[in-house]
Amino acid sequence: MLAAGKRQRILLPVKSWFIWLSLAVALLLNLLPPTRIAAYPEWVALVLTFWCVREPRRVNVGTSWMFGFAMDIADAALLGQHALSYALLAYVATSLSRRMQWFPVSQQALHLLPLMLFTQLIMLGTNAIAGGMFPGWTFFLSSFTSALLWPAVSFILLLPQRQPESIDQTRPI
């Protein structure tokens, strides 16, 4: 797990306002004009997954449902399409949260890829039930982009929780 001689730092508790701010920024990033590019990451799903893994008691299925409805309204998508997929994503991410935290961030990205593909399959299925057309295989590129961005997003979202580097030789941690 950890390299020899490398210490794992204890993180400070996360502030609620930071969680909500990061989710609001992710929602705004999803609303930018380049969202029509196939490989553009699904920012809301990515940040929701991060907080469901790190803080499952604060960010859960209800939060995901709410942000999913916001995405449905903003995208003028089928009402409930994003909400259902984000809620199922939150359920699975919360279920896997303890397992995922044991792995380094690069291996967490490998856990994230099937979650993002699952989310897109749910969106595709609800769209197909409503009579939508298949958008093409490039639709799934955003899952791979999101998985590639997982280490950077994890680093950025954990920055406020990191303690200053003051090593005390008398303390075990």
C-alpha positions as CSV (number, residue, x, y, z in Angstrom):
1,M,0.0,0.0,0.0
2,L,2.5,2.6,1.1
3,A,6.1,2.9,0.1
4,A,8.7,2.1,2.7
5,G,9.3,5.1,4.9
6,K,6.4,7.1,3.5
7,R,3.9,8.2,6.1
8,Q,0.3,8.5,5.5
9,R,-1.1,11.8,6.8
10,I,-4.3,12.3,8.7
11,L,-6.6,14.7,6.9
12,L,-8.6,17.4,8.6
13,P,-12.4,17.2,8.5
14,V,-13.9,18.6,5.4
15,K,-16.0,21.7,5.6
16,S,-19.6,21.4,4.4
17,W,-19.4,24.7,2.4
18,F,-16.4,23.3,0.5
19,I,-18.4,20.2,-0.5
20,W,-21.3,22.3,-1.8
21,L,-18.9,24.8,-3.5
22,S,-17.1,21.9,-5.4
23,L,-20.5,20.5,-6.5
24,A,-21.6,23.9,-7.7
25,V,-18.4,24.4,-9.6
26,A,-18.8,20.9,-11.2
27,L,-22.4,21.9,-12.2
28,L,-21.1,25.1,-13.8
29,L,-18.3,23.1,-15.6
30,N,-20.9,20.8,-17.1
31,L,-22.8,23.8,-18.4
32,L,-19.8,25.2,-20.4
33,P,-20.2,25.2,-24.2
34,P,-17.6,22.5,-24.8
35,T,-19.9,19.9,-23.2
36,R,-20.9,18.8,-26.7
37,I,-17.4,17.5,-27.3
38,A,-17.5,13.7,-26.9
39,A,-14.5,13.4,-24.6
40,Y,-15.6,16.2,-22.2
41,P,-15.7,14.7,-18.7
42,E,-18.9,14.4,-16.7
43,W,-17.9,16.8,-13.9
44,V,-20.9,16.4,-11.7
45,A,-20.7,12.7,-11.8
46,L,-17.0,12.8,-11.1
47,V,-17.3,15.1,-8.1
48,L,-20.4,13.4,-6.7
49,T,-18.5,10.1,-6.9
50,F,-15.5,11.6,-5.1
51,W,-17.7,12.9,-2.2
52,C,-19.7,9.7,-2.1
53,V,-16.5,7.8,-1.6
54,R,-14.9,10.2,0.8
55,E,-17.9,11.5,2.7
56,P,-20.8,9.0,2.3
57,R,-22.8,10.5,5.2
58,R,-22.8,14.0,3.8
59,V,-23.1,13.3,0.1
60,N,-25.5,10.5,-0.7
61,V,-28.2,9.3,-3.0
62,G,-30.5,12.3,-2.2
63,T,-27.8,14.8,-3.0
64,S,-27.1,13.0,-6.2
65,W,-30.7,13.0,-7.1
66,M,-31.0,16.7,-6.5
67,F,-27.9,17.5,-8.7
68,G,-29.2,15.1,-11.3
69,F,-32.5,17.0,-11.6
70,A,-30.5,20.2,-11.9
71,M,-28.5,18.7,-14.8
72,D,-31.7,17.5,-16.4
73,I,-33.2,21.0,-16.3
74,A,-29.9,22.6,-17.4
75,D,-29.4,20.2,-20.3
76,A,-33.1,20.2,-21.3
77,A,-32.8,16.4,-21.1
78,L,-35.4,13.8,-20.3
79,L,-36.6,14.7,-16.8
80,G,-35.1,12.2,-14.4
81,Q,-32.4,10.8,-16.8
82,H,-29.5,12.3,-15.0
83,A,-31.2,12.1,-11.6
84,L,-31.7,8.3,-11.9
85,S,-28.2,7.7,-13.2
86,Y,-26.5,9.9,-10.5
87,A,-28.6,8.3,-7.8
88,L,-27.5,4.8,-8.8
89,L,-24.0,6.0,-9.2
90,A,-24.1,7.4,-5.6
91,Y,-25.5,4.1,-4.3
92,V,-22.8,2.0,-5.9
93,A,-20.0,4.5,-5.0
94,T,-21.2,4.6,-1.4
95,S,-21.2,0.9,-1.3
96,L,-17.7,0.7,-2.6
97,S,-16.4,3.7,-0.5
98,R,-14.5,1.7,2.1
99,R,-13.0,-0.6,-0.5
100,M,-11.9,2.2,-2.8
101,Q,-10.1,4.2,-0.1
102,W,-7.7,1.3,0.5
103,F,-6.2,1.7,-2.9
104,P,-3.9,4.4,-4.2
105,V,-5.5,7.1,-6.4
106,S,-4.3,5.5,-9.6
107,Q,-6.1,2.2,-8.8
108,Q,-9.1,4.1,-7.6
109,A,-9.4,5.4,-11.1
110,L,-9.7,1.9,-12.4
111,H,-12.6,1.4,-10.0
112,L,-14.1,4.6,-11.2
113,L,-14.2,3.7,-14.9
114,P,-16.9,1.0,-14.7
115,L,-18.9,3.3,-12.4
116,M,-18.8,6.1,-15.1
117,L,-19.6,3.6,-17.9
118,F,-22.5,2.3,-15.8
119,T,-23.8,5.9,-15.3
120,Q,-23.7,6.5,-19.1
121,L,-25.4,3.2,-19.8
122,I,-28.3,4.2,-17.5
123,M,-28.6,7.5,-19.3
124,L,-28.5,5.8,-22.6
125,G,-31.1,3.3,-21.5
126,T,-33.5,5.9,-20.2
127,N,-33.0,7.9,-23.4
128,A,-33.7,4.8,-25.5
129,I,-36.9,4.0,-23.6
130,A,-38.1,7.5,-24.3
131,G,-37.4,7.0,-28.0
132,G,-34.0,8.7,-28.3
133,M,-31.4,7.7,-30.8
134,F,-28.1,6.1,-30.1
135,P,-25.5,8.9,-30.0
136,G,-22.6,6.7,-31.2
137,W,-19.7,5.0,-29.5
138,T,-17.9,8.3,-28.9
139,F,-20.6,8.9,-26.2
140,F,-18.6,6.7,-23.9
141,L,-15.3,8.6,-24.2
142,S,-16.2,11.0,-21.4
143,S,-16.1,8.0,-19.0
144,F,-12.5,7.4,-19.9
145,T,-11.6,11.1,-19.6
146,S,-13.3,11.2,-16.2
147,A,-11.3,8.2,-15.0
148,L,-8.1,9.8,-16.3
149,L,-8.9,13.0,-14.4
150,W,-9.6,11.2,-11.1
151,P,-6.1,11.6,-9.6
152,A,-6.1,15.4,-10.3
153,V,-9.6,15.9,-9.0
154,S,-8.8,13.9,-5.9
155,F,-5.7,15.9,-5.3
156,I,-7.5,19.3,-5.7
157,L,-10.5,18.3,-3.6
158,L,-8.3,17.0,-0.7
159,L,-6.1,20.1,-0.6
160,P,-8.1,22.0,2.0
161,Q,-8.0,18.9,4.3
162,R,-4.3,18.4,4.3
163,Q,-2.4,19.4,7.4
164,P,0.8,21.3,7.3
165,E,4.0,19.3,7.0
166,S,5.3,19.4,10.6
167,I,6.9,16.1,11.5
168,D,7.1,15.4,15.2
169,Q,9.5,12.5,15.8
170,T,7.8,11.7,19.2
171,R,4.4,11.0,17.6
172,P,3.6,7.7,15.8
173,I,1.5,9.3,13.1
